[in-house]
Amino acid sequence: MAWIQIRINANAATADAVSDLLMEAGSASVTFIDAKDTPIYEPKIGTVEFWADTTVIGLFEANHDMNAVIALLKRHDEIKDSLVYKIEQLEDKDWEREWMDNFHPIQFGEKLWICPSWRDIPDPDAVNVLLDPGLAFGTGTHATTALCLKWLESQDLTGKTVVDFGCGSGILGIAAIKLGAARMIGIDIDPQALEASLDNAQRNGVADKLEVYLPENQPEFTADIVVANILAQPLRELHSVILGLLKPGGKIAMSGILEEQAQSVADIYAPFIALDDIAVEGDWTRVSGTKNS
């Protein structure tokens, strides 16, 4: 199917209104992108923040009346005086295939691979996790996920119980099981993340070793290993909860932490863990340690 898109210059105050109007006008989807490379790394929990310069992109079927879309935008008092837009015809191609072609198997450490299901497995004798990009965060392409996967690959997980705090797609827990863990417990505040984790575990043949819970439903337990790939703010605020899941002598790895935030996270955990490492990849870090006995 052929498509047409409109790109509209907006800001933090108008981006949401532009999005609403595009949806009202019949847009098939709306996307927000940073117009001037000023990323927002850590918004407050429960909030959505837009960039000071935001491009809002609305996607429409090729025969849609774009004059009607522009007319609707121009009737909005907050937008009409500053409306700057560009309409573009998109090439008619197999966009699903185009998207799929961007994802390739990725190796972590010596023996762990994350492989999209439509790609050939590079090394059948390696530890291979089949994982397709989806709604929940975590495909191995982000530096924070990569840092945690490399750490897990370096650990002896044989027979261990592992907690993935903020499990997203389940990628870390599934990798842990395939690396030898006997039991994996995924915890997340998003029910979609729990569903994605279960689906991915089923695809990888490890669903019998995976349990997932919303925080309010999780049973009492302690684990040998905890990985928490979330953000620095909740890592600091929830340190007692996260540490309460870990046995004395157990190991923990935390990511979702910008390099300049690493020391503040390490300082909060320092009374309770012996710090093993602060690893850096790009702008992101992983803090790991062993819980005091």
C-alpha positions in Angstrom: 0.0 0.0 0.0 1.2 3.5 -0.8 1.3 6.1 2.0 1.7 9.8 2.5 3.1 11.5 5.5 3.1 14.9 7.0 5.9 16.2 9.1 5.0 19.1 11.5 7.4 21.3 13.5 6.2 21.4 17.2 7.5 21.9 20.7 6.9 20.5 24.1 3.8 22.5 24.6 2.1 21.8 21.2 3.3 18.2 20.3 0.4 16.5 22.1 -2.2 18.7 20.5 -0.8 18.2 17.1 -0.9 14.4 17.6 -4.5 14.6 18.7 -5.5 16.6 15.6 -3.7 14.2 13.3 -5.5 11.2 14.8 -8.8 13.1 14.6 -8.0 13.7 10.9 -7.6 10.0 10.3 -3.9 9.3 10.6 -3.0 5.7 10.7 -0.1 6.4 13.1 1.6 9.3 14.8 5.3 9.4 15.6 7.4 11.9 17.7 11.0 12.4 17.0 13.7 14.7 18.5 14.2 17.5 15.9 17.5 18.8 17.4 19.3 15.9 19.1 18.4 16.8 22.7 17.4 13.4 24.1 15.3 13.0 27.3 17.0 10.2 29.1 15.0 9.9 32.3 11.5 11.5 32.5 9.7 11.3 35.9 7.9 8.0 36.5 4.4 8.2 35.1 5.0 11.2 32.8 5.5 11.7 29.1 7.8 14.5 28.1 8.4 16.0 24.7 11.5 17.7 23.3 11.7 21.5 23.1 11.9 20.9 19.3 9.7 18.0 18.3 8.8 16.7 14.9 5.4 15.1 14.8 4.9 12.7 11.9 1.4 11.6 10.8 1.0 8.7 8.4 -2.0 8.6 6.0 -3.2 6.5 3.1 -2.0 7.9 -0.2 -5.5 9.0 -1.3 -6.3 10.9 1.9 -7.4 14.5 1.6 -4.4 16.3 3.0 -6.0 19.8 2.4 -8.6 18.8 5.0 -5.8 17.8 7.5 -4.1 21.2 7.0 -7.4 23.0 7.4 -8.1 21.2 10.7 -4.6 22.1 12.0 -5.1 25.8 11.1 -8.3 26.0 13.1 -6.5 25.2 16.3 -5.6 28.5 18.1 -2.4 27.2 19.7 -1.0 25.8 16.4 -2.2 27.9 13.5 0.2 30.9 13.8 3.3 28.7 14.0 2.3 25.9 11.7 5.2 24.7 9.6 4.8 21.4 7.8 6.0 19.2 4.9 4.0 16.6 3.0 5.9 13.6 1.5 4.9 10.7 -0.7 6.3 7.5 0.6 7.6 4.8 -1.8 5.3 1.9 -2.2 7.3 -1.0 -0.9 7.1 -3.9 1.5 7.6 -1.9 4.7 7.4 -5.0 6.9 10.2 -6.6 5.0 12.2 -3.3 5.1 11.8 -3.2 8.9 12.7 -6.9 9.3 15.9 -6.4 7.3 17.2 -4.0 9.9 17.5 -6.7 12.6 20.4 -9.2 12.6 21.7 -11.8 15.1 23.9 -10.2 17.8 26.6 -11.9 19.8 27.2 -11.1 23.5 30.3 -12.5 25.1 31.7 -15.7 23.8 28.7 -18.0 23.6 25.4 -16.0 23.7 23.5 -14.9 20.6 20.2 -13.0 20.3 18.5 -14.0 17.0 15.4 -12.7 15.3 13.2 -15.7 14.4 13.3 -14.9 10.6 17.2 -15.0 10.5 19.4 -18.1 10.3 21.2 -18.9 13.5 24.9 -18.2 13.0 26.2 -20.8 15.5 23.8 -23.7 16.3 26.2 -24.8 19.1 26.1 -21.5 20.9 23.5 -20.3 23.4 20.8 -18.9 21.1 17.8 -16.8 22.2 15.1 -16.2 19.6 13.6 -12.8 20.2 11.7 -10.6 17.8 11.3 -6.8 18.3 7.9 -6.1 19.8 5.9 -3.9 22.2 8.1 -4.5 25.3 11.5 -3.0 25.7 14.5 -5.3 25.2 15.9 -6.8 22.0 19.6 -6.6 22.8 20.2 -3.6 20.5 20.2 -1.0 23.3 23.5 -0.5 25.2 21.9 -1.1 28.6 20.5 -4.5 27.5 23.8 -5.4 26.0 25.6 -4.6 29.2 23.3 -6.9 31.2 23.5 -9.7 28.6 27.3 -9.6 28.6 27.3 -9.7 32.4 25.0 -12.7 32.5 27.1 -14.5 30.0 30.1 -14.1 32.2 28.4 -15.6 35.3 28.0 -19.2 36.4 24.2 -19.5 36.4 24.0 -23.3 36.6 21.1 -24.2 38.9 20.6 -20.6 40.0 17.4 -18.6 40.7 17.5 -15.3 38.7 15.2 -12.3 39.1 14.7 -9.9 36.2 13.4 -6.7 37.8 11.7 -4.8 35.1 11.6 -7.7 32.7 10.3 -6.0 29.6 10.5 -8.5 26.8 12.0 -11.2 29.1 15.2 -11.2 27.1 17.5 -11.2 30.2 15.6 -13.9 32.0 15.3 -16.1 29.0 19.1 -15.7 28.3 19.7 -16.6 32.0 17.7 -19.8 31.7 19.5 -20.8 28.5 22.8 -20.1 30.2 21.9 -22.6 32.9 19.6 -20.9 35.4 17.0 -23.3 37.0 14.4 -20.7 37.7 13.7 -17.2 36.4 11.3 -14.7 38.0 10.3 -11.7 36.0 8.8 -8.6 37.7 7.3 -5.6 35.8 4.7 -3.0 36.4 3.4 -3.4 32.8 1.1 -6.3 32.1 2.1 -6.2 28.4 5.7 -6.9 29.5 4.6 -10.0 31.4 2.7 -11.2 28.4 5.7 -10.5 26.1 8.0 -12.4 28.5 5.7 -15.4 28.6 5.3 -15.4 24.8 9.1 -15.2 24.2 9.8 -17.9 26.8 7.3 -20.2 25.0 9.1 -19.5 21.7 12.4 -20.4 23.3 11.1 -23.6 24.9 11.8 -22.4 28.5 8.3 -21.4 29.7 8.4 -24.1 32.4 11.2 -22.3 34.2 9.8 -18.8 33.9 7.4 -17.0 36.3 6.2 -13.4 35.9 4.5 -11.1 38.4 3.2 -7.6 38.8 5.0 -6.2 41.9 1.8 -6.4 44.0 1.4 -10.1 43.2 4.9 -11.5 43.6 5.4 -14.1 46.3 8.1 -14.0 48.9 11.4 -15.4 47.8 15.1 -14.6 47.5 17.3 -15.2 44.5 20.9 -16.0 43.7 21.1 -13.4 40.9 19.2 -10.1 40.3 19.4 -8.0 37.1 17.6 -4.7 37.0 17.7 -2.9 33.7 15.4 0.1 34.5 16.6 3.7 35.2 18.7 5.4 37.8 15.8 7.1 39.6 13.8 3.9 40.4 17.0 2.0 41.1 17.8 4.5 43.8 14.2 4.8 45.1 13.6 1.0 45.2 17.0 -0.1 46.4 15.6 -1.7 49.5 13.0 -3.6 47.5 15.5 -4.8 44.9 18.1 -5.8 47.5 15.4 -7.7 49.4 15.0 -10.1 46.5 18.7 -11.1 46.7 20.2 -13.7 49.0 23.3 -12.8 51.1 26.3 -13.5 48.9 24.1 -13.2 45.7 25.1 -11.1 42.8 23.3 -8.1 41.3 23.7 -6.1 38.0 21.9 -2.8 37.4 21.7 -0.8 34.2 19.6 1.9 32.6 22.1 4.3 34.2 23.8 7.2 32.5 27.6 7.4 33.1 27.2 10.5 35.2 24.6 8.8 37.4 26.6 5.6 38.1 28.3 6.9 41.2 25.1 8.0 42.8 23.6 4.6 42.3 26.7 2.9 43.5 26.7 5.1 46.6 23.2 4.1 47.6 23.9 0.3 47.2 27.5 0.5 48.7 26.4 -0.2 52.3 24.8 -3.4 51.2 27.0 -4.8 48.4 30.6 -5.2 47.6 31.0 -3.3 44.3 32.5 -5.5 41.6 32.4 -3.3 38.6 31.1 -0.2 36.8 31.1 -1.0 33.1 30.6 1.6 30.4 29.1 1.3 26.9 28.6 4.6 25.1 26.7 7.0 27.5 25.4 4.1 29.6 26.8 2.1 32.5 26.2 -1.1 34.4 26.8 -1.3 38.1 27.4 -4.8 39.6 28.2 -6.2 43.0 27.8 -9.0 45.5 25.4 -8.6 48.5 27.1 -8.6 51.9 26.6 -11.8 53.9 
